[in-house]
């Protein structure tokens, strides 16, 4: 790809990685220290730490797929995506932000929160 990864490509890679529970592929698209919130953890993590935490989450909640329901751009120009992650143990709301770093877009923030049960 010559170093330049278009925003849409990265978004698709991230959606695919989360939807299939591939923590390694997801970590490859993260900034060096990512702001991550999961039901069991919330902090800034290195890519390696984030990958381990995500692997544990995916092991405990095997994903069945991620569907994006909303996307936009915030005031600082970062793109954000909100979706529903279906897992074997229920649904989660996923939000991630992509920030352009150099020539590539990377995940700077990821939140996986318990889904609404009032639907």
N, C-alpha and C positions, 0 to 999 in steps of 0.2 A: 504493500500500500504506500510505500515511499514515505512513511512517517506521518503523513497527513491523514488523519482519520476523521471523516466527516461526522458531524454530530448525530445524524440519523443512524449511521452504522454503529456508533458506540451505543446509542440508545437501544438498538436492536440486540446488540451483544449482551448488554446488561439485562434486558428483559428476558432473553433466552437463558442466561446464566441463573437468574433468580428463579425463573419458571421451571428450570430443570434441576435446581439444587446444586449447581456447579460453583462451589465457593472459589475454586482456583481461577476459573475464567472470570468470575466477578472481581476478584482481587486485582487481576491484571489491568482492569479499567479504573482503578482507584488512584487518588492522589496519595502522596507519601504518608500523610497522616489524615485519616478520614474520620469525620464526625459521624458516629454510628449509634443508633438507638435500636435495641431489640427488647423483647419482654424481659430478658434476663440480664441485660447489660446496656450501659449508656456512657460513652466517653469518646475521646479521640484515641484512635488506635492506629498502629502501623499497619501496613498492608498484611504483613505476616500474622499479626494478632487478629486483625479483622477476618482473615481467611479462616483461622482456627475457630473463632466464635461463630462465624457463619456456617462452617462445616457442622459444628455441634447442633446449631439450630435446625439445619436441613436434615440432619440425622434424626432429630426428635420430631420434626414436622415435615415429612417427605412431600415436596411440592408436586402439585398436579398441573400447575400452569399459572402464569401471570398475565392478566389483561389490564392494559392501561385505559383508564376511564377519563383522565383529564391531563392536559399538559399546557404549559405556558412558560413565560419568562418573568423573572422577578426584577426588581428595581436595579440590581447590579448587573443585569444582563445574563445571569445564569439561567439555563433552562431547567424546568422541573417537570417531573412526571409523577402522577398518582395512579395507583392501580390496586387491583384486588388479587391477592395471592391465595389460590385454593391449595390447601394441603390435606393430607390424610386426617389431620386432627382439627380441621376447621379453617376458616378464612382469616386472612390478615390484610391490613391496609399497608401498602408499601408506598413510600415517597422517596424519590431520589433526585438530587440536583447534579447537573453536569456543568462543569466549569472548564473554560478553555485555558489550558496550560501549555504555552508554547504552541506547537502545531497540532496538538491532540486535545480532544475533549475527555475529561475524566470525572469520575464520581467524586464529589467533595463531601456529600452528605447522604446518608442512607438511614431511613427509619422503617422498621417493620413493627407494626403495632397490632394488637388484637383487633380483629374485625368486629363490626357492629353485629349484634345478634338480634336487633329489633326490626329486621327486614321481613 
